[in-house]
């Protein structure tokens, strides 16, 4: 069951990679209320290449990032256009 959604809006740092691709970088904190029965998903509105805290997660639209979280996190997305990016907290119990 989805508990809530956190929108990752501005500020994004952007770097033009050429050929219509852009690297988008943003920092965010681990949700303080996340407990052992909850998972945090990164959800994008289209398939994108994702790196979280230096770990390549691959290219898709949904990523369970719970096991990669640190108190402060760096998210890097490579895409033509970024689109909407959100964090969704889901309960697993």
C-alpha positions in Angstrom: 0.0 0.0 0.0 1.4 3.4 -1.0 1.6 5.7 2.0 2.7 9.0 0.5 4.6 10.7 -2.4 7.5 13.1 -2.2 8.0 15.2 -5.4 11.6 15.9 -6.3 11.3 19.3 -7.9 13.9 22.0 -8.4 16.8 22.6 -7.8 18.4 20.2 -10.4 21.9 20.8 -11.6 22.0 20.2 -15.4 24.9 19.3 -17.6 24.4 19.1 -21.4 25.9 15.8 -22.7 25.3 16.6 -26.4 23.1 14.7 -28.8 19.9 15.7 -26.9 21.0 14.1 -23.6 21.3 15.9 -20.3 22.7 14.8 -16.9 20.4 16.0 -14.0 21.9 15.9 -10.5 20.0 16.5 -7.2 20.6 15.9 -3.5 18.0 14.9 -1.0 17.8 13.5 2.5 16.5 10.1 3.6 12.9 10.4 4.8 13.0 10.6 8.6 9.9 8.6 9.1 10.9 5.6 7.0 10.8 2.4 9.1 11.6 -1.3 8.7 8.1 -2.1 7.2 8.5 0.6 4.4 10.3 0.8 1.1 11.2 3.9 -0.8 10.7 3.8 -4.6 12.1 6.3 -7.1 9.6 6.8 -9.9 10.2 8.6 -13.2 7.6 9.3 -15.9 9.8 7.6 -18.5 12.7 5.1 -18.6 15.9 6.9 -17.6 19.5 5.9 -16.5 19.8 6.3 -12.8 22.8 6.5 -10.4 22.2 6.9 -6.7 25.2 7.6 -4.4 27.6 6.3 -7.1 25.7 3.1 -7.7 24.4 2.5 -11.2 20.8 1.3 -10.9 20.2 0.8 -14.6 17.5 2.3 -16.9 13.9 2.0 -16.1 10.9 3.9 -14.7 10.7 2.5 -11.1 13.6 1.7 -8.7 13.4 0.4 -5.1 16.2 2.5 -3.6 15.7 1.7 0.0 18.9 -0.4 0.4 21.0 2.3 -1.3 19.8 5.2 1.0 22.2 7.3 3.1 21.3 10.2 5.4 22.2 12.5 2.5 21.9 11.2 -1.1 23.0 12.2 -4.6 20.7 11.3 -7.4 22.0 11.5 -11.0 19.6 10.9 -14.0 20.6 10.9 -17.6 17.8 11.6 -20.0 16.8 13.7 -23.0 14.2 15.5 -20.9 13.8 14.9 -17.2 10.0 14.9 -16.7 8.4 14.2 -13.3 10.5 12.5 -10.6 9.0 11.4 -7.3 9.8 9.3 -4.3 7.0 6.9 -3.1 6.9 5.3 0.3 5.2 1.9 0.3 4.5 -0.4 3.2 5.6 -4.1 2.8 3.8 -5.6 5.7 
